[in-house]
């Protein structure tokens, strides 16, 4: 299991390949990559993401350990960036490996839902009209009820 909270960009292909090559006992690998998207108005200049080092890694590790306890996973990878990101930048990656696809898919969805609503990151959107902190969304909280 690897958890990385980092400012620098990550190479999606290299990370996916390295993850897939770590263990041949897994028959399923699921990856998800989140990308900073522009706002509907098309005026997002950048997003700034803050976190508390140490606390954030511990929280993500706990979520990943819960996924490993719940599903038959061979491996888990979570990469989440912080700092200044612009539309099109990769913001995060989740990868799960399991002997069978159902566990890999469900665990990946679980991790994404919990990262979206429980990981301690603070996001600010800077637009051409000013800056605003991103508030929690009801649908993100509602997604947790299925787990």
KEVEXGU-162567 format. One record per atom (N, C-alpha, C, O): x, y, z. Coordinates in steps of 0.05 Angstrom, whole numbers, padded with zeros to 5 digits, always signed. Last residue first. Example, Ala and Ser with C-alpha at 12.3 -4.5 7.8 and 13.67 -1.06 7.14 Angstrom:
2
+00257-00045+00142 +00273-00021+00143 +00258+00001+00157 +00268+00023+00161 +00264-00114+00156 +00246-00090+00156 +00264-00066+00156 +00285-00066+00169 
This chain:
147
-00443+00056+00035 -00422+00039+00046 -00427+00033+00075 -00412+00020+00088 -00483+00089+00021 -00484+00062+00009 -00462+00044+00021 -00463+00020+00017 -00471+00138+00044 -00492+00122+00057 -00493+00093+00045 -00502+00075+00058 -00436+00168+00014 -00425+00151+00035 -00446+00132+00047 -00438+00112+00059 -00467+00199-00019 -00454+00176-00031 -00443+00157-00010 -00440+00133-00014 -00482+00242+00013 -00502+00221+00008 -00489+00196-00004 -00498+00173+00002 -00436+00273+00009 -00443+00261+00034 -00462+00238+00031 -00460+00217+00043 -00442+00288-00045 -00418+00274-00036 -00422+00260-00009 -00414+00237-00005 -00490+00315-00044 -00488+00290-00059 -00463+00274-00052 -00463+00249-00053 -00478+00361-00014 -00496+00341-00003 -00493+00314-00018 -00494+00293-00005 -00410+00383-00012 -00435+00380-00027 -00452+00357-00015 -00441+00337-00006 -00372+00433+00022 -00380+00405+00019 -00407+00404+00005 -00424+00421+00008 -00345+00489-00015 -00361+00477+00006 -00367+00448+00001 -00368+00439-00022 -00286+00519-00030 -00305+00500-00040 -00319+00487-00016 -00306+00476+00002 -00277+00589-00023 -00272+00562-00012 -00293+00544-00023 -00317+00551-00024 -00261+00634-00074 -00282+00623-00057 -00273+00595-00049 -00264+00579-00065 -00242+00696-00105 -00235+00670-00094 -00257+00661-00075 -00270+00677-00062 -00258+00729-00168 -00249+00728-00140 -00243+00700-00131 -00239+00682-00148 -00270+00728-00222 -00286+00746-00205 -00278+00745-00176 -00289+00760-00160 -00238+00691-00246 -00235+00719-00255 -00251+00738-00238 -00246+00762-00238 -00223+00649-00188 -00235+00655-00215 -00229+00684-00222 -00216+00699-00208 -00201+00599-00150 -00195+00627-00156 -00204+00631-00185 -00195+00618-00204 -00224+00558-00099 -00225+00564-00128 -00220+00593-00132 -00233+00610-00120 -00194+00519-00051 -00203+00545-00058 -00202+00549-00088 -00182+00543-00100 -00201+00466-00006 -00198+00474-00034 -00210+00502-00038 -00232+00508-00029 -00170+00426+00040 -00186+00450+00037 -00180+00462+00010 -00156+00466+00003 -00173+00359+00064 -00162+00378+00045 -00181+00402+00044 -00205+00399+00048 -00178+00305+00095 -00175+00333+00104 -00159+00351+00085 -00135+00356+00088 -00228+00263+00069 -00199+00269+00070 -00196+00299+00077 -00209+00316+00065 -00283+00260+00063 -00272+00257+00089 -00242+00264+00091 -00232+00269+00113 -00302+00265+00010 -00317+00278+00031 -00303+00277+00059 -00310+00293+00077 -00266+00241-00026 -00280+00266-00034 -00293+00280-00010 -00293+00305-00009 -00251+00195+00001 -00231+00216-00004 -00245+00243-00010 -00236+00264-00001 -00299+00166-00001 -00288+00175+00025 -00267+00197+00021 -00266+00215+00038 -00303+00157-00057 -00325+00170-00042 -00314+00181-00015 -00321+00204-00008 -00255+00130-00068 -00261+00156-00080 -00282+00171-00065 -00280+00195-00061 -00261+00083-00036 -00239+00102-00031 -00245+00129-00043 -00240+00150-00030 -00306+00061-00062 -00307+00068-00033 -00285+00088-00027 -00290+00109-00014 -00286+00052-00113 -00308+00070-00109 -00310+00080-00080 -00314+00103-00075 -00246+00013-00100 -00238+00039-00112 -00261+00059-00109 -00255+00083-00103 -00278-00028-00080 -00259-00015-00062 -00250+00012-00074 -00247+00031-00059 -00307-00043-00126 -00321-00032-00102 -00302-00017-00084 -00309+00004-00073 -00264-00060-00161 -00282-00038-00168 -00295-00026-00143 -00295-00001-00140 -00240-00102-00131 -00224-00079-00140 -00242-00055-00147 -00235-00033-00139 -00283-00137-00123 -00270-00125-00100 -00254-00101-00109 -00255-00080-00095 -00294-00150-00177 -00315-00138-00160 -00302-00124-00136 -00309-00101-00130 -00247-00175-00200 -00255-00148-00207 -00275-00135-00188 -00273-00111-00183 -00201-00211-00157 -00225-00210-00174 -00235-00181-00177 -00231-00164-00159 -00154-00201-00129 -00156-00225-00145 -00179-00224-00165 -00177-00235-00187 -00138-00131-00137 -00151-00153-00123 -00150-00178-00141 -00147-00176-00165 -00119-00064-00129 -00113-00090-00141 -00125-00112-00124 -00123-00111-00099 -00132+00004-00143 -00137-00020-00126 -00130-00044-00142 -00135-00045-00166 -00117+00072-00141 -00114+00046-00155 -00118+00024-00134 -00108+00025-00112 -00129+00139-00152 -00135+00116-00135 -00131+00091-00152 -00140+00090-00175 -00104+00204-00155 -00106+00178-00168 -00111+00157-00146 -00099+00158-00124 -00113+00275-00168 -00111+00251-00151 -00113+00226-00168 -00123+00226-00190 -00107+00316-00205 -00108+00323-00177 -00104+00298-00159 -00093+00301-00137 -00078+00337-00264 -00087+00313-00249 -00085+00321-00219 -00065+00331-00210 -00101+00396-00297 -00082+00382-00280 -00094+00357-00267 -00118+00357-00260 -00146+00419-00320 -00131+00399-00336 -00110+00384-00320 -00101+00363-00328 -00139+00481-00289 -00156+00463-00303 -00140+00445-00322 -00122+00454-00336 -00085+00479-00240 -00101+00493-00260 -00118+00472-00275 -00113+00448-00274 -00063+00485-00173 -00071+00468-00196 -00089+00484-00215 -00105+00499-00206 -00020+00493-00120 -00034+00507-00141 -00038+00488-00165 -00019+00477-00176 -00030+00445-00067 -00017+00468-00079 -00034+00480-00101 -00058+00479-00100 -00031+00373-00074 -00039+00398-00061 -00024+00421-00074 -00006+00416-00091 -00055+00308-00095 -00038+00332-00097 -00049+00355-00080 -00073+00355-00073 -00052+00241-00078 -00068+00265-00078 -00050+00289-00077 -00031+00291-00061 -00055+00174-00091 -00039+00197-00094 -00058+00221-00094 -00078+00221-00109 -00059+00110-00067 -00073+00135-00067 -00052+00157-00070 -00033+00159-00054 -00064+00041-00078 -00048+00065-00083 -00067+00089-00082 -00088+00090-00095 -00063-00025-00054 -00078+00001-00056 -00057+00023-00060 -00036+00023-00049 -00070-00096-00062 -00054-00072-00060 -00072-00047-00064 -00094-00049-00075 -00104-00138-00058 -00076-00144-00057 -00059-00119-00053 -00038-00120-00041 -00164-00144-00022 -00147-00128-00038 -00118-00138-00035 -00109-00144-00013 -00224-00160-00010 -00200-00177-00013 -00181-00162-00033 -00181-00167-00057 -00251-00110+00034 -00250-00125+00008 -00224-00140+00007 -00205-00134+00021 -00244-00091+00086 -00271-00097+00076 -00271-00114+00051 -00289-00131+00047 -00191-00081+00094 -00204-00099+00113 -00231-00108+00102 -00241-00130+00108 -00180-00044+00054 -00167-00070+00053 -00180-00091+00072 -00180-00114+00066 -00212-00002+00072 -00218-00015+00047 -00205-00043+00045 -00218-00062+00037 -00184+00011+00119 -00212+00002+00121 -00220-00012+00095 -00234-00032+00096 -00136+00029+00096 -00136+00004+00112 -00164-00007+00116 -00168-00031+00117 -00155+00075+00071 -00144+00053+00055 -00143+00027+00070 -00149+00006+00059 -00169+00105+00116 -00189+00099+00096 -00180+00075+00079 -00196+00057+00074 -00117+00110+00139 -00139+00097+00154 -00161+00088+00135 -00172+00066+00137 -00091+00139+00100 -00082+00112+00107 -00104+00097+00121 -00108+00073+00116 -00118+00187+00104 -00120+00172+00079 -00111+00143+00084 -00124+00124+00074 -00102+00203+00156 -00131+00200+00150 -00134+00183+00125 -00152+00165+00124 -00046+00207+00151 -00058+00188+00170 -00087+00182+00163 -00097+00159+00164 -00042+00248+00113 -00032+00221+00106 -00044+00200+00125 -00051+00178+00116 -00064+00290+00144 -00076+00282+00119 -00068+00254+00111 -00084+00237+00104 -00027+00295+00186 -00055+00289+00191 -00069+00278+00166 -00084+00259+00168 +00020+00303+00153 +00018+00283+00175 -00010+00276+00180 -00017+00252+00178 +00003+00369+00136 +00021+00346+00133 +00020+00328+00158 +00018+00337+00180 -00059+00392+00123 -00040+00390+00146 -00023+00366+00142 -00033+00343+00145 -00071+00429+00062 -00074+00406+00080 -00055+00408+00103 -00037+00425+00103 -00101+00461+00005 -00085+00461+00029 -00090+00436+00045 -00111+00423+00042 -00102+00480-00062 -00109+00459-00043 -00090+00460-00019 -00066+00459-00023 -00129+00523-00108 -00108+00520-00088 -00118+00500-00067 -00139+00504-00055 -00140+00527-00176 -00150+00517-00151 -00126+00515-00132 -00104+00506-00141 -00149+00579-00225 -00134+00558-00212 -00149+00549-00187 -00168+00562-00178 -00188+00603-00257 -00160+00609-00262 -00142+00586-00251 -00124+00576-00264 -00248+00590-00286 -00230+00581-00265 -00201+00587-00273 -00192+00577-00293 -00289+00603-00321 -00272+00624-00311 -00254+00616-00288 -00245+00633-00273 -00332+00574-00342 -00307+00575-00357 -00287+00595-00347 -00270+00605-00362 -00379+00565-00317 -00376+00592-00330 -00350+00594-00345 -00346+00613-00360 -00369+00515-00296 -00389+00517-00318 -00386+00544-00332 -00391+00546-00356 -00297+00510-00286 -00325+00515-00277 -00343+00518-00301 -00334+00522-00324 -00254+00457-00306 -00261+00485-00306 -00290+00487-00296 -00305+00468-00296 -00226+00407-00264 -00243+00415-00286 -00249+00445-00283 -00250+00456-00261 -00173+00368-00249 -00185+00394-00243 -00200+00403-00268 -00190+00405-00290 -00186+00298-00246 -00174+00321-00260 -00188+00347-00252 -00212+00347-00249 -00171+00235-00219 -00187+00259-00218 -00171+00282-00231 -00147+00284-00227 -00170+00169-00240 -00155+00194-00239 -00174+00217-00239 -00191+00220-00257 -00169+00102-00221 -00186+00126-00225 -00167+00150-00222 -00151+00151-00204 -00163+00033-00236 -00151+00059-00231 -00172+00081-00236 -00189+00079-00254 -00159-00034-00218 -00177-00011-00224 -00162+00014-00217 -00151+00017-00196 -00143-00097-00236 -00131-00072-00227 -00151-00050-00237 -00158-00049-00260 -00145-00166-00223 -00160-00142-00229 -00145-00117-00218 -00137-00117-00195 -00116-00208-00205 -00128-00211-00231 -00142-00186-00240 -00152-00185-00263 -00056-00214-00169 -00081-00198-00173 -00090-00201-00202 -00075-00197-00221 -00008-00237-00168 -00030-00252-00156 -00057-00238-00160 -00078-00250-00155 +00035-00206-00184 +00021-00221-00204 -00002-00238-00194 -00015-00252-00209 +00050-00142-00165 +00041-00168-00154 +00026-00182-00176 +00005-00172-00185 +00070-00095-00191 +00080-00102-00164 +00073-00131-00155 +00088-00143-00140 +00050-00078-00239 +00073-00097-00240 +00081-00107-00212 +00098-00125-00210 +00011-00040-00227 +00003-00066-00240 +00025-00087-00238 +00019-00111-00237 +00044+00002-00209 +00025-00011-00191 +00017-00038-00202 +00016-00058-00186 +00073+00014-00255 +00087+00005-00231 +00068-00009-00212 +00075-00030-00200 +00030+00031-00288 +00046+00008-00295 +00061-00003-00271 +00062-00027-00268 +00011+00076-00259 -00007+00053-00265 +00009+00028-00272 +00003+00007-00262 +00057+00109-00259 +00045+00100-00234 +00027+00076-00238 +00028+00057-00223 +00064+00117-00314 +00085+00104-00298 +00074+00094-00272 +00081+00071-00264 +00015+00143-00328 +00024+00118-00340 +00044+00103-00324 +00042+00079-00320 +00017+00190-00295 -00005+00170-00293 +00003+00143-00305 -00002+00122-00292 +00062+00220-00259 +00060+00208-00285 +00040+00185-00284 +00046+00164-00273 +00044+00278-00221 +00051+00250-00223 +00047+00240-00251 +00030+00251-00266 +00069+00341-00197 +00052+00325-00215 +00062+00296-00214 +00085+00291-00208 +00080+00358-00127 +00088+00354-00155 +00069+00337-00170 +00055+00320-00159 +00059+00355-00076 +00054+00379-00092 +00060+00374-00122 +00046+00385-00139 +00026+00299-00045 +00049+00313-00057 +00040+00337-00074 +00018+00339-00083 +00018+00243-00012 +00006+00270-00013 +00029+00288-00022 +00048+00291-00007 +00009+00176-00021 +00027+00198-00027 +00010+00224-00028 -00009+00226-00044 +00011+00111+00000 -00004+00135+00002 +00016+00158-00002 +00036+00160+00011 +00011+00044-00017 +00026+00069-00018 +00007+00092-00018 -00012+00093-00034 +00017-00023+00000 +00000+00000+00000 +00018+00025+00000 +00038+00026+00015 
